[in-house]
Amino acid sequence: MDPATSAHAERDIRYHDIIASQYDRVVVEPRWASINALFRPMSRSLPAQRRLMLDVGTGTGHMLRRFARLFDNVVAVDHSEGMLDAARATTKRFGLSNVDFVAADAHDFLAREERRFDLITAVGFLHHLQPASLASLLGLAQHRLAPGGVLIVSEPIVVADAEPRAIAWWNRSYRGRPELYDASPDDPDEAPLELAALKDALAVASLRIAGEGRGWEIFPRRGGASDALGVAILHGLFGRTGPVYWAACRAA
């Protein structure tokens, strides 16, 4: 790892160690209905064989919460011990006993790993990489896919469209009282990805997009079923122009 990449990784680890215990409260839970609306079609892209899953950059375990119970065994990798502690708590809370946790750099793990995985997830993780590392990591992931395996990626992307007025109206109450971190750590200041650059990196890594989707961040208002229904309607109307992107990929 070159000095610039190493320094970036160390800063990223410090940041995520600090925010780990509050990440779900600030980031995941306020977006859960929105995430569900966005990710629901992913289930159609899951592999038929479901023996082994790998979650790279597992964070607090969002993808474990979503998919781990569908697989015989799961490996969750992150370079932040704080995030791994939070992910362990997630698996305990949701009764998931089939997950092994590994503290490691994603590149290093994929480069030395010999097993092949039916599902690899890399969600909200790739934009933390240095741009030059993106295609390299995706290539390593492609080589670790089992026959018929699927790689799922999801990232914030750059968009030209303004947030639709209906979503801005819906979000106004949340944005008046947003969830915030108690501490203010040194943010690594990573930017959303250019969608064309992400797709180019997937192609360079010999990965074919088999399914994809987009959505907006839509926050809760009062909670409950009415929120979930409202979010689903807004996503159905406006989601395909949104700044959150996912793709399910297979080896080309």
C-alpha angles and dihedrals in degrees: 000000000000119000095256093050091045092051091048091050092050091051090048092051093050091049095049094043088058098046098036098098092051101035097097092049093049103034115013107038097047088052099040098107089044092048090049092052091049098043100039093095090055090082089071090060099050117119121260091230111065108180104116133022129186122200110195115199089011095181109179092345105266093151091044088056090051104041114006096095090058092064134066093228136006134198117204118196130190135149092218114085089197092058091046090053089052091048091051088054090050093053091048092049092051096040096247110156100163099077127107116197124215126189104211147118107269095232092049093047095049092044094055100033116105102184122096121227130214091209129023118184125194105173124168088351111091095069088062090066127091107258093245090057097055101085091039093057093044089051091053090049092050090055090053095055116110118229105289090014126150132218115204119198128177127179144157109263136196113260133184096206121093118235107278112259093239091056092045089053092048092048096047097094094050093047089054089061107021124179110255137187116256090223127047105220125185101279114220086224097223119176132220115268126254104246093221090053091050092050090047090052090050090051092048088052089054093248122145120208108236097173136003144173145175138211149169127246105258117183132208122266110184101348129237135073095323090060092050091049092048092048091049091051093048091047091051092051101042110008100104092069095048132122097238113083134186133183134185109211137190131193109279 
